[in-house]
């Protein structure tokens, strides 16, 4: 009976996934008839000097109004979700003069690894679709002698969102003006100091948020003076075996991938206790004890915990070698990390 029920559920989810795809195809045709064309939204990726992970999304965006310079005077989250994803689009990625042809997935997302010999630090490449104007994408190349990296959650870690509760998540994602979003106190200073103390180290913003919000997130991080970093988000919607993609699986998969791609790096993992970060980081630390430099968990304030649907149950991490600290803001985490032996200040000569 259980096997039959699982088979029936899989059949229903597959049907819903096909329906979603057909709906987006219909929207794409309708948009093209209106004279609109696909564009590439490029997201910051990373690499190691021999390859780069290129990230972006092909979509047809609705005409926008009220643009001042590069940013909207005020942007509601729903505009990010009104764009039409273009499935299986052929995208040209040009790296150091060499062109590569790649194909977006069913959700219009480009997530591919390409060969590239680039110097350490931020580099630019170009992306275009259907021969139209190119856009610049940035990738952070990690030098082979780098031994430290930072992975930071976004929701309720750097940005106050109270995401786990569905109605509040919808309100924050679709309605709230992006200029009204609030940063978590002290987190920009925490990340900036750690990045400065570990020159050349990669910073990865790993979130369960949808790729739709990537442009909004990038503007928020710049406006609130967070250090630049690569972004790893996900694509909402049904898959072949579930109604919605698993945020937990998304985070664990990317952590494991980073451990494989950069075997020389130990990671500072930063998250909060409002979702599953503690559980995810504990599992990863047990799997890769030599890849975790420390874990810093931002403790939600009581009111935030209520809005977020409560706190996660504290995992037993007493047997882990890496220090584990928790505080309610970035300043508290900074002090505790310093006390735990994590370098959080640049040398005087470097400053």
N, C-alpha and C positions, 0 to 999 in steps of 0.2 A: 504493500500500500504506500509506504513511504517513497519507494522508488518511482511509483506511478505518479504520486503527487508532485515529486521533483520534476519529472518529465513534463507534466502538464504545465507547471510553472515556467519551465524553460521555454516551452512552446509559446506561452503567452508573452513572455519577455521578448522572444525573438520577433513575434508579430508586432509588438509595440515598437521595437527598434526599426523594423522595416517601415512601419507607418511614419515614424519620426523622419526617416530618411526621405520618404516620398514627399512629406510635407515640405521639407527644406528644398527639395528639387523643384517643387511647384513654386515656392517663394523665389527661388533663383530665376526661373523662367519669367516670372512676373516682373521681377526687378530689371532683368535684361530688356524686356519689352518696353520698359519705361526709360530706357537709354542709360541705365546705370551699369557700371563695369566693376569687376572684382579688383581688390587691392590686397596687398600683403601687409598685415600688421606684424612687425618684427619685434621679437622679445630678446632680451639679453641672454646669451648662452655662455658656454665655457669650453675649454679645451686644454690640451697638454703640450702643445708644440708640434705634435704629429697629426692630430685630428682636432676637430671642433664639433661640438654638439649644437646644431643650428635649430633655433626655435622660432616659430611664427604661426600665423593663422591667415588663411585666405578667406575673405568675406566681401560681401557687398553691403556697404554701410549706407544708412539712410542719409539724405541731405541734412546738414547741420546748420544751425543758425546761431548767431551771437558769438562767433568765434573772435577772440582777441589774441593776435599773435598765434602761439601754438596751443593755447588752452581755451576752453570754453569759459565764459564769464561765470557760469554756473552749470554744473553737469549733474543730472539725475542719473542714478544707476541704471534705470530701465533702458536708456539709450544704448548702453553697452550690449544689452541683450536683444535689441531690435535689429542688429546686423544679421545678414543672411550668410551662414557658413557655406562655402563652396567645396563640395566633396570632390576628391580625386582630381584636383586641379594640378596642372603641370607648372612647377615653379622653377625658375632659373636662379641658382645661387652662384654668385661670382666671388671667388676668394683669390686675392692676389693675382687677378687677371685670368684665372682659370674658371671656366663656367661648368657647373654641374646641374643636371636635370633631376629634380626630385618630384614626388607626388604627395599631395596632402592626403590625410586620411578621411574617413567618412564625415568627421566633424569639421573638416577644413584645416585641421592642425598639421603643421609641419614640425616633426621632431625626428631629426636624422643626424647621423654622424658622417662627416666627410673628411677626407684626408686634407691636411693643410700644414704647412710649415710656417709658423708665425712666431714672432718674438713674445716674450712674457709681457703680461699686462693687457690693457684693453686694446683690442683691434677692431676694425670695421670691415664688414663685407657687404655685398649688395644682394638684394632679392627683388625679383619681379615676376609677374604672372601675365601670361598671354601677350608678352612683348610690350607691355605698357611701361610706364615710368618706374624706375628702380627706387627702392627705399633702402636706407642704410640700417644694418643690424650690427649690434655690438657683441663681441665674445671676449670673455676673460681667459687668457691663456696662463696656466699655472706653470711656473718654472720647475724644473726637475728637482731642485734642492729645497723646495718648500715642504715643510713638515707639519704645518698647522692650518686648519680651516675652520670656518664657522657655518653652521646650518641654523637658520632661524625660522620658526613658525611666524605667521603673519597675524591671523585673527586672534585678538585678545592678547597677543604677545607684543606686537609693535603698533597695532591699530585696535582701538576699542570697538568691538562689533557684537559681542554676545551671540555668536553665530549658532551654537548648537540648537537653540530653540527656533523651530521653523518659521513662525510668524515674524519674529524679530529679525531673523536672517533675511526674510523677504523684504521687510521694511528697510533694513540697512542696505541691502543690495540694489533694490529697485527704486526706492523713493528718496532716501536721504541725499541731499546735495553733497557732492564729494568734498566741497570746501568746509562742510560742517563736521566731517569725520575727525575724531580726536585721536592723537597719538597716545600710547601708554607712556606716562611720565618717566623720563630718564632713559628710555630705551635707545633713543637716537645717540645720546652721549655714550652709553654703554658700548654700542656697536662701533661707533666711530673710534673710541679709545682702543678697543681691542684690535680693530683693523690697523690702526696706526702702530700699535705695539708689535704687530706681526706683519711687517711689510711684505707685500707680495702674496699674502694668503687669500684664498678664494672665500667669498661670502655668497651663500646660497639662501635665497628666500624660498622656503618650501612650504606650500600652502595647499589646503584642500579646496581653495576657491577655484572658480571656473576661469578659463582663459579669457572669457568675456571681460573680466574686470582688470585684466593686465594693464591696459593703458591708464585706467583710473588709479590702480595701485602704484604704477611708476610715477605718476604725477604727485600722488600723495607722499611717496618716499622722498622725492626731490624737494617738495615744498616744506616738509618737516625736517629736512637736513639729515636724513638717514644716508649712510654710505651706499654707494652704488654696488649692486650685486646681481648675480644671475637669478632668474626666476623660474621655478618649477611649479606650475599650477596643473589643473586637470580639466577634463571635459565632462560636464554633467550629462545625464541622460542614460537610457537603458543600454546594457551590453548584451552579450549572448546568453548570460546566465543570471542577471540580476536587474532589478528595476532601476537602480542608480549605482554609479561607480562607487567603489569603496574608498573613502578618504584614507582610512587606516592602511589599506593595501597600497595606495598611491604613495604614501610617505615611506612605508617600509621598503617598497620596491626601489625607490630612488635613493634611500640611504644605502641599501645593499649595492646598488649600482655605483654610487660614489666610492664606496669602499673598494670595489673591484677596479674602478678606473684610476684611482689614486691610492695605490697600496702603501705609499710612504707617508700618507697624511693621517694625523689623529684629529678628530673633530670635536669642537665645542658645540654641544647641542642645546639650543635655547627654545623653550616652549612655555606652555601655561598649563594650569590644572583644570581648565574648563572643558577640555575635550579628551583626547586619548594620547596626548604627547608623552605623559609619564609611562604609560603602558608601552607605547611604541619605542621610546628611547631605552626602556629597560630591556625589551626583547632584543633590540639591536646591540646593546652593550653586552648581553649574554652571548650573542652570536659572534661579536667581534670585540672582545675585551681590550685588545691592543689598538683599537681604532678610535677610542673615545677618550678625549683629553679631560672633559668635564661635562656635567649636565647642569643647566641653570633653568629652573622652573619659576615662572612668574605666577605668584599666588593671587588669584582673583580676589578683589574686595568683596565683602559680604553681599552688597547690593548687586554687584556684577555677577556673582555666583548664582544669585536667585534668578536674574534675567537669563543667564546661560543655562538654566536648568539644573544647577547644582555643580558640585565638584566631582571629579573622578576619584575613585578609590585609590588611595596611595599604594603603589606597588612596593614590594619588598626588594630593595636594591642594596641592602646592607652588605651583600657579598661581593659587590662590584669594587674594582680597584679605583676607578675614576671618582673624583669628588663630586658630590651631588648637593647643590645649594638651592634654596628657595627663598623668595622675598616678594613683596607686593609691587615693587617698581624697579626700574633700571638702576637707580642709585644703590639700593640695597643689594641687588645682585652683584654690582660692581665691587662693593666692599667685601662680600662673601667670597667671590672668586679670587680676589687679591689675597684674602686670608688663607684660601685653599691652595695657594701656590701657583695660580694661573697668572701669567704675565698680562697685565691690563694697562700698562703705561709704557710709552716709548722711551728709549734711552734719551738722556739729556742732549747728547750730541745729535741725535736724530730729530729732536724737536726743534 
